[in-house]
């Protein structure tokens, strides 16, 4: 186990990551804020779904999710159609315009990283990716039925782990 002072510094560094997230958010077009980008990303990753599942993946209240969904639907980036299994529910899916918007968001965030990390080697970026993934795994494992510390198998996931973070522009 690391020294307590190392954990304190880690907490400070993770708090400072907000500056990185704000820098990435500034790269987003004004018509597609971070919440909208997250909706597009999750629909791309998981395919069509009900709004309740989207709210789970976003880890936000249904009312917040509904606002994000309305925003992206009004721009034609997703479509909402009746759920054949329950006509009261809607199925959300990306439209071709949504795929194009997501491609643009990915291009923009990639450019921000390329510009700001131009003095980093591929190995440095790879190490950061590996350590951030390991950090997420460590937190994902600690719920009920979680893995033994240091021995993550992936079986402890609640279904929200890595999936919620794939290709997220911000």
C-alpha positions, 0 to 999 in steps of 0.5 A: 500500500502506498503512503498516506501522503501519496494518496493525498497528492493523488487526490490533489492531482485528480481535483486538478483534472477539472482543468483538463476537462474544461479544456476539452469542453471548450473544444466542443461546438456550442450546440453540443455541450458535454451532456449531449456529447455523452448521450451520443457517445453512449448510444454509439457504444451501446446501440439503441436503448431506452432513456432509463438505461441511458440515465443509468449509464450517465449516472444522472437523474431521469429529468437531466437525461430527458433534457439531454435527449431533447437537446440532441433529438431537436438537432436531429442527432437521435431519433425516438421511436416507440418501444415495440415491447412497451408503447409508453416507452421510447427507444433512442438511436443515433441518426446519420447526423448523430454519427457525423456529429460524434465523428466531429467531436472525436476529431476535436478532442483528439486535436486538443490532446494532440496539441497539448500532449505533443511533447509526450511519447506514445509510451507516456500516453499508453502508461497514462491510459493504463493507469487511468483504466486501473484506477477506474477498475479499482473503484469499480471493484469495491462495491458489493460482490467486488474483487479482492484488491489487486486481483480484478477479474472484470466479473465484479462489474455492474455493467457500468464500468468501462462501457460508460467511458468509451469514446467519450469526447469529454 
